[in-house]
Amino acid sequence: MNDIEAIEHLNSTHRFRVIERLSFPERYWPGEPAMPRVGLVVDVEATGLDTVRDKIIELGMVAFEYDAATGMIYRILHSYGGFEDPGKPLSEVIKNITGISDEMLTGQKLDDDEINAWLEKADIIIAHNAAFDRQMMERRLPATRTANWACTMFDIDWTLEEVSSLKLDYIAYRLGYFFEGHRAVNDAQATLHLLTKGLPVSGKLAMVELLTHARETSRRFFAVNAPFEKKDVLRERGYRWLPEFTYGQGAGKRKGVWSKAVGEADIHAEEAWLADTIYRDKSSMYACMDITAMERYSLREFEAG
């Protein structure tokens, strides 16, 4: 019995599930795309989780060619992985999480020329938890500020696909593969591989679902001057407290607001809910801004008002 026969036998019993180790290919789909585009999957490791103060210590990226109409991924164009010395020792927590030591970083610097060359070519940049990767990269690599971004963690509705964890290794397991982590370029490869898979419930190609959401215009609402007693109602509705958000002028300037982003189809319903439930008889006092892939996951998404 060869490997294929053994896998088919185990699967047929419905008692086992066989998953495959990721063997990253040079090409996923033969031929040439009808509407060729360049995508870039990135993964960042940093000295911590504070996107304003912490520093990048490793960057991995994979450039690839895809078809804008079908979402099919064709060939791998380029891979890059590099370290950068943050100028101070890493915490033990970061060493344990990343597997990176101070010795590995000493004197290292990212290759800005190589990275920027591919950033300029990319039609879209993709990350798993793009809010972190984008905000870290925008400080270090300004070319990322005007790019279109998408997120494999939040631009695919994993709840509807009956995937109960948003961790990359768990999603990979649910989609039938596993990979060796601990290096940024490996995580970038695993993220790209995810996009070539059919989703477990809908059967849609993951890349198609990602692009569909990325192309939408969403709207972020800021419930400024919301009554304090409405905080629990806002939280239940999915609003998130932004303690650093400031609004108003002069003596009336205030800090902190409840905020939520909704898709195009839900904008009018959210406006009505705010008017009826939060502001009642008062004129609607919320602020809002429309979000495209150029602003989504950037700190600029939270600068309305």
N, C-alpha and C positions, 0 to 999 in steps of 0.2 A: 504494500500500500504506500503510494507516494504522498507528499505533503498535501496536495490538492484533494486527493481522495480522503485523506484523514480528516481534513477540515470539513468536507461535505458530509462525512459520516457523523462527526460530532455535532454539527449543526442540525442534522436531520433528527437527532434524538430529542431536541428541544430541552436538553438538560445542560448544555454547555454553550458558551459563546466564545468564539475564537476571534481575537483581534490581532492586527498586524503591526509590526514595528515599522515606523515611518522610514522609508528609504527614499530620500528626496531626489526626484528626477530632474533631468535637464529640460524636459518638455512634458506637458500634461496632455495636450491635444494636438493632433497632427494638422498639417496644412497652415493656411494663413487666415487671420481674422478678416471679416468683411469690413468692420469698423474698428481698426486697431487703436488701442489706447495703452498707455504705460501706467501700471500700478506699482506702488512701493509699500511693502509691509515693513513696519519698524517695531523694534522692541528696545526699551530703555531700562537699564539698571542704574540706580542712583544711591546717594548717601543716605537717603531717607524718603519720606512720603510728602514732604512739604514742597510743593511745586514752585513756591516763591523763593525759598532759601536754599534748598538742597541742590546738589550738583550731580550731573551725569557722570557715571564712572565706566559705563559700557554702553555701546550702541550697536545693535545688529539690524541689518536691513536686507531685504530681498526685492529686487526689481523684476517685474514680469510683464508680459504682453497679454492683453485680454481683448475680447470683443465687446464693445460697448452695448451692442444690441442683445446679444445672447448671454453675456456673462461668462462665457466659456474662457478658461485660462489656457493659453497656448504655451509659450516657451519662457524659460527663466533667462533673464537678460544679464543679471549681475547679482552677486552677493558680497556683503561687506560686514566685517565685525572688527570693532576696535575698542581699546581701553582709553581712559583719560584719568590722569592723576588729579584728584580733587584738592591736593595741597594740605591734607590733614589725614590722620589715621581714621580708618573705618571703625564703626562701632561693632561690637561682637555680634549684635543682632543682624546687621547687614552682612557681615562675613558669613554667618550661618545660613541666611536666606539665599544669598547669591552664589556662595562658593568662591567669592573673589577675595584675595588677600591683599594686604598693603604692598607686598613685594611684587605682585602682578601689575600694580598700577604705577609704581615708581618711575617717573620720567616719561610716562606714556601720554600721548595726545591724539585726539581724533584727527583723521585726515579730512580737513574741511574741504579741500579742493575736490576730492573724490566724492564726498557726501553731497556737496552742493551741486555737482554736475548732474547727479541723479535726481535731486530734489527739483531741479529746473525742468527735467524731462517728464516728471510724474504728473499725470492727470488727476490722480487721487492718492492720498496717503492713508494707510489702514493700520490700525493697531488694536490689540486686545486690551480694552480699557484706555481708549484714546484720550480721555480727559487728563490722565496722568502723563502719557507720552507726549501729547501735543504741548501741554503747558511747560513741560521740562525742555522740550526741543525749541520752543519759540524763544526762550531766553538765550539758548546757546547757539542756535542756528536760525537767524531771522528770516531766511527764505521760507520757512515753514508757516509763517504768519499769514501769508496770502494763498496758501494751498487749500484744496478741498480735502476734507478729512472724513473718514468713516470708522466705525467701531464694531468689531465682531462681538463684543460683549453686549452692547446695547442697541445696535441697529438691526439685530435679529431677535425676534420675540421667542426666547428659549422656553418661556413658560408654556406658550402655545404648542411648542414642539416637545413638551413633556420632558425637558431637560432641567433637572432640579438644582444644579449648581452652575455658576458662571465661571468657575475656574477652568482655565484652558485645558489642563490635563484631563479633567472630567468630561468636558465637551468632546475632546478627542476620543476618549474611551467610548462615549455614546455613539460616535460616528465611525467606530471600528478600527481605530489605530492608537498607538502610543508612541512616545518619543522620549529621548533623553534630554532633560532640561539643563538648567544651570548656566547655559551660555545664551546671550541675547540673540545671536543669529539662529540658534536651534529653535528658540521660541518663535522667531519670525517665520521660519520655515514651517513650523507646526501650524501657525496661524494661517498661512497661505494654503496649506494642505486642507484645512477646514473648509475653505471657500470652494474647493473642487467637489465637495460632497453634497449629496441630496439630504435634505433635512428629514428627521425621523418620522414626523407626522404628516406634514404637507407634501413631502417629496420634492419641494422646490429646491433648485440649486442654491446653495448658501450665498454664492456671489450675487445672484439675481436679487435675492431678498435684501442683501446689504446695499446694493446699488439703488434699489427702489426707495429705501428709506433715506439714503444719502441725498437723493435728488429732490426730496420733498422740502418745502419751506415750512418750518414749524414756527410756533410763536411762544416766546417766554413771557409769562405774566409775573409782575411784581406787585404783590398786594400791599402797596404803600398805605400807611395810615389805617391799616386793618385794626378793628377793635381788639384789645388784648383778649377778651373773653372768647374770641373766635379762633384762638390758636389751635385748639384740639380739632375743630372742624376742618381747618386748613390742613393740618397734619394728616387727618384721615382721608382727605381728598388727594393726597400725594404731594402737597407743598413741602418744600424744604427751607429751613431757616438759614438765611445768609447773614451772619453776624457782621460782616465787614461792609455790606452794601450801605451806601449813604445817599440820602436824597433831601431835597428841600434847600432853602437858601437862608443865609444869615442866622438869626436867632432861632429860626424854625428848622434848622438842619437836624436830621435824625439819622440814626445808624441802626441797621438791622431790618430785614424784611423777609416775608415768606414768598417763595418763588416756585414756579412750576412751568415746564415746557410741555406743550401739547402739539399733536400733529395737525395738519391742515384741516382734516375732516372734523376735528373737535374744537376748533377755535370759537365758533359762534356759541356752542353749548357752554364753553368755559366762561365766555363773556357774560352770558345770561346767568350762570351760577354765581359768579362774583357779584353781579348787580343785585340779585335776589337774596342771596344767602349771607354775604359778607357786608355789603354796604347798605342794604335795605332802602330806606327812603332817600338816602343821600345820593347825590350824583356819583357815578362810578369814579373812583379816585385812583384806580390801579394804573400802573405804567406797563408798557409791554414793548417788545422788540421782535421783529421777524428774524429768524435764524436760517441760514443756508449752510451747506457743507463748508463754506469758507469761514464761518464764525463758530460752527458747532464744535463743542469741546474745548474751545479757547477760553481764556479768562475774559475775552471781549464779549462773550455771551452774557456776562453778568454786569455789563456796564450801562444798562439803560437808566434813564432818570437823571 
